[in-house]
Amino acid sequence: MKRLIRLFTEEHAATAVEYAVMLALIVVMCLVGIRTLGARMLNVWVQGKADMNAAGF
């Protein structure tokens, strides 16, 4: 417990914690963006495949 308290009270440790939080937020934002973009791209490929099948390819 003392180690955890020291982690939040020391300046260098606090900076490390801030960077870790920022990194976690960036990772979450990237994952959400990839998931959203991936779903949209899947729809584009499915529609393209349907159009190609309809055209006889």
Secondary structure, DSSP 8 states (H G I E B T S, - for coil): -HHHHHHHHSHHHHHHHHHHHHHHHHHHHHHHHHHHHHHHHHHHHHHHHHHHHHHT-
